[in-house]
Amino acid sequence: MTTSSSERGVSLGMPELPAPAYPDDVRARLEADAREIIARYPDSRSALLPLLHLVQSQEGHVTRTGMQFCADTLDLTTAEVTAVATFYTMYRRRPSGDYQVGVCTNTLCAVMGGDAIFESLQDHLGVGNGETTEDGKVTLEHIECNAACDFAPVVMVNWEFFDNQTPASVKALVDDLRAGRPVTPTRGAPLCTFKETARILAGFPDERDGAVAAGGSAGPASLVGLKLAKGEAPAARVVHPRDGGPHDAPQDRAVHDPSPTEHLSSHDAPQDTSASDPSNPAGPTAEEGE
């Protein structure tokens, strides 16, 4: 006696229907934008990344329709497009909010309070990682390092920086976003919606007044090495010895102004080791088994 697949609890499923097409007016507009993007590259398939941003700017995430559009436009298979769209986290695969609120939970930001910020936002918004609020305004996610460690803990909204955050400040931030109140990033361009951000990432100019002139920059701590390399002396700082602090040093002790080549913290001072002390050079490495 044989049993059917349904009796065995096995679902063979049905083939997925083709992705619905864009309305004619939308497709015509996207095709014009796509031609402009493709013209920038010697090989059309190199335009896939910006084209994915372009279709993401249409619906706020990369839909099956958008991937089919990219495949048709670049003469690729949908499998090739899907492989790219699923590899990069900047491409959303499901509907998301107008504002992508990312909390850095990498090492330094986490130690400085990033984990506490992320937990407080989950409770405050009632959503988990990668989830969107019911009003469709905010999608919360934890993100990896955004190279702004001297401003830790860092929160990003649609890839714009909000530095030195606290649980209280981020709650006020998301409340303002949901209420439609103006929000200004710590540095960088004025904030815009995720769809608008996606179009900019596709390579189209930001035409808002003052947006191009506004720009982010590294913090002072990030630029110390560059200034030293250029021979620019940093502001004078007192470097206290390891065996004393500012309150137990003799009052008549001369204040030491570090030169541009010196370390700015006694905790960073080089130690006499076989690697750094010429009088104690490291010997040859022994072969395995010796």
C-alpha positions as CSV (number, residue, x, y, z in Angstrom):
1,M,0.0,0.0,0.0
2,T,1.4,3.4,-0.9
3,T,0.6,6.7,0.6
4,S,0.4,10.1,-1.0
5,S,2.8,12.9,-0.4
6,S,0.0,14.8,1.5
7,E,-0.6,11.8,3.7
8,R,3.2,11.6,4.5
9,G,3.1,15.3,5.5
10,V,5.3,16.3,2.6
11,S,4.3,19.5,0.6
12,L,5.6,19.5,-2.9
13,G,4.5,23.1,-3.3
14,M,3.7,25.1,-6.4
15,P,6.1,27.0,-8.6
16,E,6.3,30.6,-7.7
17,L,4.5,32.9,-10.1
18,P,6.5,35.4,-12.1
19,A,7.1,38.7,-10.3
20,P,4.5,41.3,-11.2
21,A,5.6,44.0,-13.6
22,Y,6.0,47.7,-12.6
23,P,3.3,50.0,-13.9
24,D,4.2,51.4,-17.3
25,D,4.9,54.9,-16.0
26,V,7.1,53.6,-13.2
27,R,9.0,51.2,-15.5
28,A,9.6,54.0,-18.1
29,R,11.1,56.2,-15.4
30,L,13.3,53.5,-13.9
31,E,14.5,52.5,-17.4
32,A,15.6,56.1,-18.0
33,D,17.4,56.2,-14.7
34,A,18.9,52.8,-15.4
35,R,20.3,53.9,-18.8
36,E,22.1,56.8,-17.0
37,I,23.6,54.5,-14.5
38,I,24.7,51.9,-17.0
39,A,26.4,54.5,-19.1
40,R,28.9,55.1,-16.3
41,Y,30.4,51.6,-16.6
42,P,32.4,49.8,-19.3
43,D,30.6,46.5,-18.5
44,S,26.8,46.8,-17.9
45,R,26.8,44.1,-15.2
46,S,29.0,46.4,-13.1
47,A,25.9,48.6,-12.7
48,L,24.0,45.9,-10.6
49,L,24.8,47.4,-7.2
50,P,23.5,50.9,-8.0
51,L,20.5,49.5,-9.9
52,L,19.6,47.6,-6.7
53,H,19.7,50.8,-4.8
54,L,17.5,52.4,-7.6
55,V,14.8,49.8,-7.3
56,Q,15.0,50.0,-3.5
57,S,14.3,53.7,-3.8
58,Q,11.0,52.8,-5.5
59,E,9.4,50.6,-2.8
60,G,11.7,51.0,0.2
61,H,13.1,47.4,-0.2
62,V,14.3,45.2,-3.0
63,T,11.2,43.3,-4.3
64,R,11.0,40.4,-6.7
65,T,9.8,42.9,-9.2
66,G,12.8,45.0,-8.7
67,M,15.2,42.1,-9.0
68,Q,13.5,41.0,-12.2
69,F,13.8,44.5,-13.5
70,C,17.6,44.5,-12.8
71,A,17.9,41.0,-14.4
72,D,16.1,42.1,-17.6
73,T,18.0,45.4,-17.8
74,L,21.4,43.9,-17.4
75,D,20.8,40.6,-19.2
76,L,21.4,38.6,-16.1
77,T,19.5,35.7,-14.5
78,T,17.4,36.4,-11.5
79,A,19.6,33.9,-9.6
80,E,22.6,36.2,-10.2
81,V,20.7,39.3,-9.1
82,T,19.3,37.5,-6.0
83,A,22.8,36.3,-5.0
84,V,24.0,39.9,-4.8
85,A,20.8,41.3,-3.2
86,T,21.0,38.8,-0.4
87,F,24.7,39.2,0.2
88,Y,24.8,42.9,1.1
89,T,22.9,44.0,4.2
90,M,22.1,47.5,2.8
91,Y,19.6,45.9,0.5
92,R,16.3,45.2,2.4
93,R,14.4,42.1,1.4
94,R,11.1,43.0,3.1
95,P,9.2,46.2,3.8
96,S,11.0,48.5,6.2
97,G,10.5,51.9,7.8
98,D,11.0,55.4,6.5
99,Y,13.9,55.6,9.0
100,Q,16.5,52.8,9.5
101,V,17.8,53.3,13.0
102,G,21.0,51.4,13.5
103,V,22.7,51.0,16.8
104,C,26.4,50.1,16.7
105,T,27.0,47.1,19.0
106,N,30.5,46.5,18.0
107,T,33.2,46.3,20.7
108,L,33.9,49.9,21.6
109,C,30.3,51.2,21.2
110,A,29.0,48.2,23.1
111,V,31.4,48.9,26.0
112,M,30.5,52.6,25.9
113,G,26.7,51.9,26.1
114,G,25.6,50.6,22.7
115,D,24.1,47.4,24.1
116,A,22.1,49.3,26.7
117,I,20.9,51.7,24.0
118,F,19.8,48.8,21.7
119,E,17.9,47.1,24.6
120,S,16.2,50.4,25.6
121,L,15.1,51.0,22.0
122,Q,13.6,47.5,21.7
123,D,11.6,48.1,24.8
124,H,10.6,51.6,23.9
125,L,9.5,50.8,20.3
126,G,8.2,47.3,21.0
127,V,10.2,45.7,18.2
128,G,13.2,43.4,17.9
129,N,16.2,43.5,15.6
130,G,15.2,44.1,12.0
131,E,11.6,44.8,12.9
132,T,9.5,47.8,12.0
133,T,7.1,49.8,14.2
134,E,3.4,49.5,13.4
135,D,3.3,53.0,12.0
136,G,5.9,52.1,9.4
137,K,8.2,54.9,10.5
138,V,11.2,53.2,12.2
139,T,13.1,49.9,11.5
140,L,15.5,49.0,14.3
141,E,18.7,47.1,13.8
142,H,22.0,46.5,15.3
143,I,24.9,47.4,13.0
144,E,28.6,46.7,12.9
145,C,31.4,49.3,13.2
146,N,30.9,52.5,11.3
147,A,34.4,53.9,11.9
148,A,33.3,56.6,14.3
149,C,34.8,55.0,17.5
150,D,35.9,58.4,18.9
151,F,32.2,59.3,19.0
152,A,31.0,56.1,20.7
153,P,28.3,55.1,21.2
154,V,27.1,55.8,17.7
155,V,23.6,55.5,16.3
156,M,22.9,55.9,12.6
157,V,19.6,56.9,10.9
158,N,19.6,56.2,7.2
159,W,23.4,56.2,7.4
160,E,23.7,59.6,8.9
161,F,25.6,59.9,12.2
162,F,24.1,60.6,15.6
163,D,27.1,60.6,18.0
164,N,27.7,60.2,21.7
165,Q,24.2,58.8,22.3
166,T,22.5,57.7,25.5
167,P,19.3,55.6,26.1
168,A,17.5,58.8,26.9
169,S,18.7,60.7,23.8
170,V,17.8,57.9,21.4
171,K,14.3,57.5,22.8
172,A,13.8,61.2,22.1
173,L,15.3,60.8,18.7
174,V,12.9,58.0,17.6
175,D,10.0,59.8,19.1
176,D,10.8,62.8,17.0
177,L,11.1,60.7,13.9
178,R,7.8,59.0,14.5
179,A,6.1,62.4,15.2
180,G,7.5,64.0,12.0
181,R,9.5,66.6,14.0
182,P,12.7,67.9,12.4
183,V,15.8,65.8,13.3
184,T,19.3,67.0,12.6
185,P,22.3,64.6,12.5
186,T,25.4,65.3,14.5
187,R,27.3,65.8,11.3
188,G,26.8,65.1,7.7
189,A,24.0,65.9,5.3
190,P,20.5,66.7,6.5
191,L,18.3,63.6,7.2
192,C,16.0,62.3,4.5
193,T,13.8,59.2,4.1
194,F,15.2,55.8,3.4
195,K,13.8,55.8,-0.2
196,E,15.5,59.2,-0.8
197,T,18.8,57.8,0.7
198,A,18.6,54.8,-1.6
199,R,18.3,57.0,-4.7
200,I,21.3,59.0,-3.6
201,L,23.3,55.7,-3.1
202,A,22.3,54.8,-6.7
203,G,24.4,57.7,-7.8
204,F,21.9,60.5,-8.3
205,P,22.7,64.0,-6.9
206,D,21.1,65.2,-3.7
207,E,19.3,68.3,-4.8
208,R,18.3,69.5,-1.4
209,D,19.6,73.0,-0.5
210,G,22.8,72.7,1.4
211,A,22.9,68.9,1.4
212,V,26.0,68.6,-0.7
213,A,28.0,71.3,1.2
214,A,27.2,69.6,4.5
215,G,29.6,66.8,5.2
216,G,30.8,64.5,8.0
217,S,34.3,64.3,9.2
218,A,36.5,62.3,11.5
219,G,36.7,63.4,15.1
220,P,39.8,65.0,16.7
221,A,41.0,61.6,18.1
222,S,40.9,60.1,14.7
223,L,43.0,62.8,13.2
224,V,45.9,62.9,15.7
225,G,48.0,60.5,13.7
226,L,47.5,62.5,10.5
227,K,48.4,65.7,12.2
228,L,51.6,64.1,13.6
229,A,52.5,62.8,10.2
230,K,52.2,66.3,8.8
231,G,54.4,67.7,11.5
232,E,51.6,69.6,13.2
233,A,52.1,69.7,17.0
234,P,49.0,68.9,19.0
235,A,47.9,71.1,21.9
236,A,50.2,70.8,24.9
237,R,49.1,68.2,27.4
238,V,50.5,67.2,30.7
239,V,51.7,63.6,30.7
240,H,51.9,62.3,34.3
241,P,54.3,59.5,35.2
242,R,52.9,56.0,36.0
243,D,53.8,56.3,39.6
244,G,51.9,59.5,40.3
245,G,48.9,61.6,39.2
246,P,48.0,65.3,38.9
247,H,47.4,65.6,42.7
248,D,50.4,63.9,44.1
249,A,53.1,65.4,41.8
250,P,55.4,68.0,43.4
251,Q,54.2,71.5,42.8
252,D,57.6,72.6,41.5
253,R,57.8,69.8,39.0
254,A,58.3,71.2,35.5
255,V,55.3,70.7,33.1
256,H,56.3,68.5,30.2
257,D,55.0,69.6,26.8
258,P,55.1,66.5,24.6
259,S,56.7,66.9,21.2
260,P,54.8,65.8,18.0
261,T,56.7,62.5,18.0
262,E,55.9,61.5,21.6
263,H,52.9,59.5,22.8
264,L,50.1,61.6,24.2
265,S,49.4,59.2,27.1
266,S,51.8,57.5,29.4
267,H,49.7,54.3,29.0
268,D,50.7,54.2,25.4
269,A,54.5,54.7,26.1
270,P,56.6,52.0,24.4
271,Q,58.2,49.5,26.7
272,D,61.7,48.0,26.6
273,T,61.1,44.7,24.9
274,S,63.1,42.5,22.6
275,A,61.2,44.0,19.8
276,S,61.7,47.6,20.6
277,D,64.9,47.8,22.6
278,P,68.0,47.7,20.4
279,S,70.1,46.5,23.4
280,N,68.0,43.4,23.6
281,P,67.4,42.3,20.1
282,A,65.1,39.4,19.3
283,G,67.0,36.3,18.5
284,P,66.4,34.0,15.5
285,T,63.2,32.0,15.6
286,A,63.9,28.4,16.4
287,E,62.8,25.8,13.8
288,E,59.9,23.5,14.8
289,G,61.2,20.6,16.9
290,E,64.3,22.3,18.1
